[in-house]
């Protein structure tokens, strides 16, 4: 078929049809035939150092392994004829030893070809050039003289090296010329001065060129520059030294680095700014150098073309320059051709998509030959950058080369077409386990190979066919991706590779693990030096992964120091030092992931003491203190404390003077006269105060008159007729000078006009005598010294000495509002009679006797109440009713009490009595009790009688109905009758007056015990019952068990129901029944009889009361199954079984009569069936086996010969439901025990015949 007609649908259809044949990074297993593939080659431009070997790399793979050949400058290069050239074994790499040879002989353009029987692959053209570092051309440099302020250019003009050299300027001493905004080195190496200064004068400006490959440095002859100052240039606007003019152009290739520079002159030195007209400078790729004179843009693309404007500005103006940038491009790949694997008769395409500026030209080659020469007229179809291969056949493998070129370069790519027919194979290792952290992508690989290309299918857990949809993505290379792996995605995955030649599958496993997370992160710590620092790092991780926790300090290892203690979840640093400060990072990792957290440690200490104290601005009353702060030790200084010592008055004692903020280093200090000062400073931060600084020099202030007078001036009389004036004296610091004394002045207030004065030295009080009693005085105390008087003192008022009051209070009256309270009133005492400061009044009172008493009581203590101030009434509390009291009042001053007022007698009215003095019980009878009591200790009136109230009390402390009785005052004994025997009673008794009843007295007592109701058995070691008795004990039976009820009238709180099996020697069991009158005993064995009793016990667990023993029988559990004996189906079944047994008996009887019997032992040996048991003749059963095995007895229809029932047979008989008891019937005649008799368990009975089988058991064996 004509190829042109075959591809008539056009390229677009072909692309759609053949898309599946293109696989990125296709790898053919090396055990299969394949054309060569270049794996390593040297760069296109190879500059070598003539002192080293030339190594031109060329490595390739293929099957068969390729052979290698070279061309140089387009002709064959036979290295075997040159002893200096060696090709590595199994490689095309050339090593050329150029020692002793001219290196130029090996320069040229080399290309390597790798060949095997399936094709040829080519490397790039590799241009080999020798590095060169030529010498500077000889030229004479004229000395330069330039006026100050002028611009200057020193040209370098380095020799052209390969590669170009690095330029820098130095002097004879190899010191670099300092560069700044004024002095700039251009990209071509020239040195520009925007304006020269006198310090630019030097005779040795030298331009150096360093050649990279040869590591040599060449230097230009020195240039001498002299800056003249006789005619300096003045200030001027900027102007460009480079580039010249208003506009310039620049071309740059795509992907390279664009460097633009603008160097301006002017005075002052201009500043240079850059911008792009109509756009912005690209962020992230733009940088400025040489003090913004150079603009650099890396990785240039087409968008970077345009107009770039540089502006130079100083205070006199600005100037602009525009650089037009164009971007060209050497060829670059859009899509390079890729290896193609085709099966016979398949169709495929090769594409070679490139771009560039100008647009590259594409040429195709096959095995190194031009496409047309290789195929002539019958080759594949070529459409621009695409080759279409149709119906390929075996043996048509080849390597295609695509060459794309323009004026700026070329690209060369090899892509082989291999025609193979190969069943699928999976290259990923089998049963590989992939581990991934939850919420991360999981990639399960299924690398495969086959021709045709196999189709990849994935399955989960061998069943679910995985589709290419969320969360799964099946990539073109067969890899299965899970976007966010979850625990539910764990499991077994199977990938299958299928083509028309076969099928292959592979299993991999995915395990999704919990992420590693730091739950408790280390926290920022501020620690004082010498203390400990603790950083916590609590981690959560997948338990199936091994966790590793490590710590870093400042991104490095922890110091090798025993002070650093690393535990499972913490880092402790003991005895912290300043060097321990830094950032500590906890890193926790597994083989799959990691987490980290950091925290800083700041080591603090109290500040270092300030230094260099200096006194300045010295004046009479002030001085300025200045200091230098010490190291704050990582904790900011908050305040400075300034202290002073007075060397004259208090040497050795430091006193706080003032505080200033921590930001200050100076303070203006206010001083006092006549002090020899020394100062020191202490700094304070959060840790504490620093040590004090070294003291300042001594500073003395001149004496002066006192600035203040004594304080706390008082005038107080200590005796009648005197006045003591006292004060707090000034300190030496406050004296302000030598000769300190005090001028004391006083006068009687409102009586005298003139002051009486006296000078006092070295004392703090003065006593004035012969004063009137308790009169006010005005007092002043003034300080003075040798340099003058202190300020005018303040006037204070004092009083002369006091004397005892002269008169008692008059008009004392008493009012009695109730039986326990009295109000006393009196007239105030006049001030002259008080003769001092009134402190208050005192009221004295005493109980004389009761109103019913004829004589005064002895030893009644007098009571006193004191009332402050000028009071004229008082209340007397807590008086005793029906009593006679005396009362008198006195006045009180600071000296003491005055004379008492005349006694005043008053009486309190009648009140309620106190409680009876005692209440006792005696003569306890069965229904009687005798009470005896005493009268109240305080009748508080006329006693009218007693009231008695009493209640019975039951065992739960509840009170029964109350009874009340009243008795005359002369009755103190009473017998109560009609009481209950063995009963607790509670009694309340109170006395009464005409005013009412008094408080109660209480008592509890029991009546006597009725011994007829007590029948406790007296047992050895037990105390016979005494005390209250039990009432009637009743028993009944419920579904849960026996119910016991009783009555108890005793006082014991610990009651128990006790029980034991009848005729058993076991100990009695008991259950607590406190606070109740009935109890159900649960869990007793059905069908068993028990003795039961109720016992009251004391705190020592001894029986105090107990009832007689009562016999209780627990009924057996009734059959809860349906009574099948009355069911029609059961009756019919029983009849059928009986008929079957009858038939069997007849058959056996006939067989026996026919002589078909044989010994049992032989039958047992022949039949080892445990279900076949011999029958005995003596119990009416068959002693021999039937010769027909079909007549074997029904399973479960008989009891085994040993008398036991096997568990694998019918073991759910009604014996189990009846708890194993004897066969019994309830009162209604229903069956509650076994149908048959008891099971025989003794082994010696095993040879006897068992009882007849139960029909129920027979039925259960069928169910």
Secondary structure, DSSP 8 states (H G I E B T S, - for coil): --HHHHTTT-HHHHHHHHGGG--TT----TTS-EEEEEEEE--SEEEE-TTS-EEE-EEEEEES--EEEEEETTEEE-GGG-TTEEE-TTS--EEE--TTS-GGGG-EEEEEEEEETTEEEE---EEEEE-B-----------EEEETT--EEE-------BS--EEEEE-TT--B----SSEEE-TTS-EEESS--GGG-EEEEEEEEEETTTTEEEE---EEEEEE-TT----EEEEEEES-SSEEEEEEETTS-EEEE-EEEEES--EEEEEETTB---TTTEEEETTTTEEEE-S--GGG-EEEEEEEEETTEEEEEEEEEEEEEEEEEEE----EEE-TT--EEEE-EEEEES--EEEEEETTEEHHHHHTTSS-EEETTEEEE-S--TT--EEEEEEEEETTEEEEEEEEEEE--EEEEE-S-TTEEEEEETTS-EEE---EEEES--EEEEEETTTEE--SSTTEEE-TTS-EEESS--GGG-EEEEEEEEETTEEEEEEEEEEEE---EEEE----EEEETTS-EEEE-EEE--TTS--EEEEEETTEE--S-TTEEE-SSEEEE-S--GGG-EEEEEEEE-SS-EEEEEEEEEEE------EEEEEES--SSEEEEEEE----TTS---EEEEEEEETTTSTT-EEEEEEEETT-SEEEEE--SS-EEEEEEEEE-SS-B---------EE----S-SS--EEEEEE-SSTTEEEEEEE---HHHH-SSS-EEEEEEEETTT--S-EEEEE-S-SEEEEES--TT-EEEEEEEEEETTEE-S----EEEE------S---EEEEEEEEETTEEEEEEE---HHHH-S-EEEEEEEEEEEEETT-SS--SS---EEEEEESS--EEEE-S--SSEEEEEEEEEEESS-B------EEEE--------EEEEEEE---SS-EEEEEEEES---S-EEEEEEEEEEE-TT--EEEEEEEEEETT--EEEE-S--TT-EEEEEEEEEETTEE---EEEEEE----GGG------TT-----SS-B---EEEE-SSSEEEE--B-SS--EEEEEEEETT--S--EEEE-TT-SEEE--S--TT-EEEEEEEEE-TT--EEEE---EEEE-------S--GGG-HHHHHHHHHHHHHHHHHHHHHHHHHHTT----HHHHHHH---TT-----TTTTS-SS--S-GGG---TTSS--TTS---TTSS---HHHHTTT----B-TT--B-S-SS------GGGTTS------HHHHHHHH-
